[in-house]
Amino acid sequence: MRYLLLSQLTRNIRRPGFWLTLALLVLITLLHYGQDLGFSLFHAPIMADLGLDRHAFERILYLAPIVLAGFIFSWRGAFVTSLIALAGMLPRAIFVSPHPLDALLETGAVFTVGNAVSISFASLRREREYRVRLEVAQQEQRLFEEKYRELFESANDAIWIHNLAGNIVVANKACTALTGYSLKELSTIKSQNLFTKSSLDDIDHLKDLPFKNKVPGHLSEVKIIKKDKSEAHVQLSTNPVFSNGQIVGFQHIARDITEQKRMQANLRFYLHQITRAQEEERKRIARAIHDESVQSLASLTHKIEALAAKKARLPGDTVQYLEGLCAETKGIMNGLRRFSHGLRPGVLDQVGLGSALELLAEELNGEQNISTSLEISGPERRLEPEEELALFRIAQEALSNIRRHSRAKKAEVKLLFTDRKVKLTISDNGRGFQLPEVLGDLANEGKLGLLGMQERTSLFNGKFSVRSAVGKGTTVAVEVSDKV
């Protein structure tokens, strides 16, 4: 506070008005006491003819620096100047004047009038400044409203505002293009009538977000009913409209994503067809390997064994060679069986997902010595063939990642059956990795397997999630709705 006062005093001293006020105070004080100091600038009879003695006139002159200080430094400067003027007038009024009572009244009048005039000046200045600020604010408000109206009308997204009763009070041209209604027709429609019944719950959820300390403007995908009764997919943002701190309505901003949704559906269909074709080709190759190559090798093995059984008629080194050839043929046959099983396990089609997952766990435990367990809970049942195959492929890819990258000692596969859902979880205690903020960024890191799992899950509208941290292992979870 002390520093601020000194700083303000320094700024005032640097102003020319300060020195002009001070010079007037000194000059008028010299005139006031000029007779006592031996000089006089005014002729007493002239002042008397005007109805003023010279000392009353000089007291009136003190109004000049007081009013000047008030004009330059506001009422505070006038008050300080009036105190200085009071200090200059009181000694003569009390000790020198032949009429001290009149002199004191005149001194008080000068003090009062000077401050009153200064306060009036300050009030007028504040009023003028207020009018200027108000005019500037009104002009800025007009400019803001014009810009908002321009942005509102030229926006590519549909925007409309409705009151708490649901009546649409304003809408832009993009809203008419999206809905097919004219602006006049929109003013007669309830906002909720623009949405399908299944979308109204999402709309109500968006409206509740401001009351739940959530960030407004949350996006949701809903459906809008057009004038021609067709439906459009939109990405909707809903925000409350306030007036005097109270919610008076809601603003909706809708972006038409119908074409985008159609392209996504087409892409999903093509991906589904490609995946189905791949699986059919795998199935054909696996069956051909099992029915032809493996069976032919099995037949060849029997012939070699039968030939090697005639030990008495063959030299010893020939028998030993035939036994080695038989063992090599069996190894090739077992390799083909494993390859055929990897392409398309017959047990998946014949018995079901649980048995196929059990074979995957046994393979990982046997080949890599990773302790792998399978836990199946809930009433086990068969799923749609494509869903069982997708879950099997996800588990196969997840266990393959564990084998190749995780350096884990333990892995767990859990299959949970509930009333209407099936959840598959594969976890390990390996080294883990740092997940990116967006799962799609895994492609830049070469982790295409996880993206493939996500794509397979999206084919049947399932939920896919990955949890991982460096040194804490990885967990992959898939949840699908049971259609059976």
Secondary structure, DSSP 8 states (H G I E B T S, - for coil): -HHHHHHHHHHHHTSHHHHHHHHHHHHHHHHHTHHHHT--SS-HHHHHHTT--HHHHHHHHTHHHHHHHHHHHHHHHHHHHHHHHHHHHHHIIIII-SSHHHHHHHHHHHHHHHHHHHHHHHHHHHHHHHHHHHHHHHHHHHHHHHHHHHHHHH-SSEEEEEETT-BEEEE-HHHHHHH---HHHHTTSBGGGGB-HHHHHHHHHHHHGGGGT--S--EEEEEEE-TTS-EEEEEEEEEEEEETTEEEEEEEEEEE-HHHHHHHHHHHHHHHHHHHHHHHHHHHHHHHIIIIIIHHHHHHHHHHHHHHT-GGGS-HHHHHHHHHHHHHHHHHHHHHHHHHHHH--HHHHHT-HHHHHHHHHHHHHHHH--EEEEEEES------HHHHHHHHHHHHHHHHHIIIII--SEEEEEEEE-SSEEEEEEEE-S------SSGGGGGGGT-HHHHHHHHHHHHTT-EEEEEE-TTS-EEEEEEEE---
